[in-house]
Amino acid sequence: MSRTEMLRRERERVLANLASDYENRTKWLIALMDIDDEMEELEDSADHTNRA
């Protein structure tokens, strides 16, 4: 399983927790931002690799 696929699955899990776990909403939002940042970095590095 690729890192991107693992991040997508983790993102889905975090979104489910965000919708149901109101007490820890801040924690889930931070986790979601971290996942999105890492996915963006992976896309940027793939784009950079393809250009070279």
Protein Blocks (a to p, Z undefined) as FASTA:
>chain_A
ZZklmmmmmmmmmmmmmmmmmmlmmmmmmmmmmmmmmmmmmmmmmmmmmmZZ
